[in-house]
Amino acid sequence: MWRESVKRRLHNLDRQEWLSMAHLYAKRGNELPQSKLDPDRVARIRNDYVKNSRTNGAPALARREGLHVRTIEKVLNRETWCHV
């Protein structure tokens, strides 16, 4: 329902206004079809890194979780999943 009001608001914006606000309406996390993570798993990855894996680093955590090292690094640096 709120997406309809967003569409109406976006429809009345010029290009520059839309570009400045596009990040507000972008899909995130579980809304993306290719997502391999969910909020619970992201929280667990961050907690495990703080508690256990600082000595082993992201590669060990990536192997354990079955994800690419860069995916783990982005989660830990809040480049992705920053809304969690």
ROSE-4610 file (N, C-alpha, C; in Angstrom, 1 decimal, always signed):
// ROSE-4610
residu = [M/M/M/W/W/W/R/R/R/E/E/E/S/S/S/V/V/V/K/K/K/R/R/R/R/R/R/L/L/L/H/H/H/N/N/N/L/L/L/D/D/D/R/R/R/Q/Q/Q/E/E/E/W/W/W/L/L/L/S/S/S/M/M/M/A/A/A/H/H/H/L/L/L/Y/Y/Y/A/A/A/K/K/K/R/R/R/G/G/G/N/N/N/E/E/E/L/L/L/P/P/P/Q/Q/Q/S/S/S/K/K/K/L/L/L/D/D/D/P/P/P/D/D/D/R/R/R/V/V/V/A/A/A/R/R/R/I/I/I/R/R/R/N/N/N/D/D/D/Y/Y/Y/V/V/V/K/K/K/N/N/N/S/S/S/R/R/R/T/T/T/N/N/N/G/G/G/A/A/A/P/P/P/A/A/A/L/L/L/A/A/A/R/R/R/R/R/R/E/E/E/G/G/G/L/L/L/H/H/H/V/V/V/R/R/R/T/T/T/I/I/I/E/E/E/K/K/K/V/V/V/L/L/L/N/N/N/R/R/R/E/E/E/T/T/T/W/W/W/C/C/C/H/H/H/V/V/V]
num = [1/1/1/2/2/2/3/3/3/4/4/4/5/5/5/6/6/6/7/7/7/8/8/8/9/9/9/10/10/10/11/11/11/12/12/12/13/13/13/14/14/14/15/15/15/16/16/16/17/17/17/18/18/18/19/19/19/20/20/20/21/21/21/22/22/22/23/23/23/24/24/24/25/25/25/26/26/26/27/27/27/28/28/28/29/29/29/30/30/30/31/31/31/32/32/32/33/33/33/34/34/34/35/35/35/36/36/36/37/37/37/38/38/38/39/39/39/40/40/40/41/41/41/42/42/42/43/43/43/44/44/44/45/45/45/46/46/46/47/47/47/48/48/48/49/49/49/50/50/50/51/51/51/52/52/52/53/53/53/54/54/54/55/55/55/56/56/56/57/57/57/58/58/58/59/59/59/60/60/60/61/61/61/62/62/62/63/63/63/64/64/64/65/65/65/66/66/66/67/67/67/68/68/68/69/69/69/70/70/70/71/71/71/72/72/72/73/73/73/74/74/74/75/75/75/76/76/76/77/77/77/78/78/78/79/79/79/80/80/80/81/81/81/82/82/82/83/83/83/84/84/84]
x = [+0.8/+0.0/+0.9/+1.9/+2.8/+3.5/+3.8/+4.5/+3.7/+2.4/+1.5/+1.8/+1.8/+2.1/+3.5/+4.4/+5.8/+5.8/+5.1/+5.1/+4.5/+3.5/+2.9/+3.9/+4.6/+5.5/+6.7/+7.2/+8.3/+7.9/+6.6/+6.2/+6.2/+6.0/+6.0/+7.4/+8.4/+9.8/+10.5/+11.3/+12.2/+13.4/+14.2/+15.3/+16.2/+16.6/+17.6/+17.1/+15.8/+15.2/+15.1/+14.7/+14.6/+16.0/+17.0/+18.4/+18.8/+18.5/+18.9/+18.2/+17.0/+16.2/+16.1/+16.7/+16.5/+16.9/+18.0/+18.5/+17.4/+16.5/+15.5/+14.5/+14.3/+13.3/+13.8/+15.2/+15.8/+15.4/+15.4/+15.1/+16.4/+16.2/+17.3/+17.1/+18.2/+18.1/+17.2/+16.3/+15.4/+14.5/+14.3/+13.5/+14.2/+15.5/+16.3/+16.2/+15.9/+15.7/+17.0/+18.2/+19.5/+20.1/+19.4/+20.0/+20.3/+21.5/+21.9/+21.8/+21.5/+21.5/+20.1/+19.9/+18.7/+19.2/+18.4/+18.8/+19.4/+18.8/+19.3/+20.8/+21.0/+22.3/+23.3/+22.9/+23.8/+24.3/+23.3/+23.6/+24.5/+24.3/+25.1/+26.6/+26.7/+28.0/+28.8/+28.1/+28.8/+29.1/+28.3/+28.5/+29.7/+29.7/+30.7/+32.1/+32.1/+33.4/+33.9/+33.0/+33.5/+33.9/+33.2/+33.5/+34.7/+34.7/+35.6/+36.6/+36.2/+37.0/+37.9/+38.1/+39.1/+40.5/+40.8/+42.1/+42.2/+41.1/+41.1/+40.7/+39.9/+39.5/+38.3/+38.0/+36.9/+37.0/+38.2/+38.3/+37.7/+38.1/+37.6/+36.1/+35.6/+34.1/+33.4/+34.0/+33.4/+33.3/+34.4/+34.4/+33.3/+33.2/+32.2/+30.8/+30.5/+29.2/+28.9/+29.9/+29.6/+29.4/+30.1/+29.9/+31.3/+31.3/+32.5/+33.1/+34.4/+35.1/+34.7/+34.5/+34.1/+32.7/+31.8/+30.5/+30.6/+31.4/+31.6/+32.2/+33.2/+33.8/+32.8/+32.0/+31.0/+30.0/+29.6/+28.7/+29.3/+30.6/+31.3/+31.5/+31.8/+32.1/+30.9/+29.7/+28.4/+28.3/+28.9/+28.7/+27.4/+27.1/+25.8/+25.2/+23.9/+23.1/+23.3/+23.5/+23.7/+22.4/+21.3/+20.0/+19.7/+20.6/+20.4/+21.2]
y = [-1.2/+0.0/+1.3/+1.3/+2.5/+2.6/+1.5/+1.6/+2.4/+2.4/+3.2/+4.7/+5.1/+6.5/+6.9/+5.9/+6.2/+6.4/+5.5/+5.6/+7.0/+7.4/+8.7/+9.8/+9.7/+10.8/+10.8/+9.6/+9.5/+9.9/+9.7/+10.1/+11.6/+12.3/+13.8/+14.5/+13.7/+14.3/+14.4/+15.5/+15.5/+14.6/+14.4/+13.5/+13.7/+14.9/+15.3/+15.0/+15.3/+15.0/+13.5/+12.7/+11.3/+10.7/+11.1/+10.6/+10.8/+12.0/+12.3/+11.5/+10.9/+10.2/+8.7/+8.2/+6.8/+5.8/+6.1/+5.1/+4.9/+5.8/+5.6/+4.6/+4.4/+3.5/+2.2/+2.0/+0.8/-0.4/-1.6/-2.8/-3.2/-3.8/-4.2/-5.6/-6.2/-7.4/-8.5/-9.0/-10.1/-9.7/-8.4/-8.0/-8.3/-8.6/-8.9/-10.4/-10.8/-12.2/-13.0/-12.4/-13.1/-13.2/-12.7/-12.6/-14.0/-14.1/-15.4/-15.3/-14.1/-13.9/-13.4/-13.5/-12.9/-12.1/-11.3/-10.5/-11.3/-12.5/-13.3/-13.8/-14.2/-14.7/-13.6/-12.4/-11.3/-10.9/-10.9/-10.7/-11.7/-13.0/-14.1/-13.9/-13.6/-13.4/-12.3/-11.2/-10.0/-10.4/-11.1/-11.5/-12.5/-13.5/-14.5/-13.9/-12.9/-12.2/-11.5/-10.8/-10.1/-11.1/-12.1/-13.1/-14.0/-14.6/-15.7/-15.5/-14.9/-15.0/-13.9/-12.9/-11.9/-12.4/-13.5/-14.1/-14.8/-15.4/-16.1/-15.2/-14.2/-13.3/-13.7/-13.0/-13.2/-14.5/-14.9/-16.1/-17.4/-17.5/-18.6/-18.6/-17.4/-17.2/-17.4/-17.0/-17.3/-18.8/-19.5/-21.0/-21.6/-21.2/-21.8/-21.5/-20.3/-19.9/-20.3/-20.7/-21.1/-19.9/-18.8/-17.5/-17.1/-16.1/-15.6/-14.6/-14.5/-13.7/-12.3/-11.8/-10.4/-10.1/-11.1/-10.9/-10.7/-11.5/-11.4/-10.0/-9.6/-8.3/-7.2/-7.2/-6.2/-6.2/-7.3/-7.4/-6.8/-7.2/-6.7/-5.2/-4.7/-3.2/-2.4/-3.1/-2.4/-1.7/-2.3/-1.8/-2.4/-3.6/-4.2/-4.6/-4.7/-5.1/-4.0/-2.8/-1.7/-1.4/-1.8/-1.5/-2.5/-3.5/-4.5/-4.2]
z = [+0.0/+0.0/+0.0/+0.8/+0.8/-0.5/-1.2/-2.5/-3.5/-3.4/-4.3/-4.1/-2.8/-2.5/-3.0/-2.8/-3.2/-4.8/-5.5/-6.9/-7.4/-6.7/-7.0/-6.8/-5.6/-5.3/-6.3/-6.6/-7.6/-9.0/-9.3/-10.6/-10.8/-9.8/-9.9/-9.7/-9.5/-9.3/-10.7/-10.8/-12.0/-11.7/-12.8/-12.7/-11.6/-11.4/-10.3/-8.9/-8.7/-7.4/-7.2/-8.3/-8.2/-7.9/-8.6/-8.3/-6.9/-6.4/-5.0/-3.9/-4.3/-3.3/-3.7/-4.8/-5.2/-4.2/-3.4/-2.4/-1.3/-1.1/-0.1/-0.4/-1.7/-2.2/-2.8/-2.7/-3.2/-2.3/-3.0/-2.2/-1.4/-0.3/+0.6/+1.2/+1.5/+2.3/+1.7/+2.4/+2.0/+0.8/+0.5/-0.7/-2.0/-2.0/-3.2/-3.4/-4.7/-5.0/-4.8/-5.0/-5.0/-3.6/-2.6/-1.3/-0.7/-0.2/+0.5/+2.0/+2.5/+3.9/+4.4/+5.7/+6.3/+7.5/+8.1/+9.3/+10.4/+10.7/+11.8/+11.5/+10.3/+9.9/+9.9/+9.5/+9.5/+10.9/+11.8/+13.2/+13.8/+13.5/+13.9/+13.4/+12.1/+11.5/+12.3/+12.5/+13.2/+14.6/+15.3/+16.7/+16.8/+15.8/+15.8/+15.5/+14.7/+14.4/+15.6/+16.3/+17.5/+18.6/+18.8/+19.8/+19.5/+18.3/+18.1/+16.9/+15.9/+14.6/+14.4/+15.3/+15.0/+14.8/+15.4/+15.2/+13.9/+13.4/+12.2/+11.0/+11.3/+10.3/+9.4/+8.4/+7.6/+6.7/+6.3/+5.5/+6.2/+7.5/+8.3/+8.5/+8.7/+8.9/+7.6/+6.5/+5.1/+4.8/+5.1/+4.9/+5.8/+7.0/+7.9/+7.5/+7.0/+6.6/+5.1/+4.4/+3.0/+2.1/+2.4/+1.6/+1.1/+0.2/-0.3/+0.7/+0.8/+1.8/+1.6/+0.4/+0.2/+0.8/+0.7/+1.2/+2.7/+3.4/+4.8/+5.2/+4.4/+4.7/+4.5/+3.5/+3.3/+4.5/+5.0/+6.1/+7.3/+7.6/+8.8/+8.7/+7.5/+7.4/+7.2/+7.2/+7.0/+5.6/+4.6/+3.2/+2.7/+3.2/+2.9/+4.2/+4.2/+5.4/+6.5/+6.1/+7.1/+7.9/+7.3/+8.0/+9.1/+9.3/+10.3/+11.5]
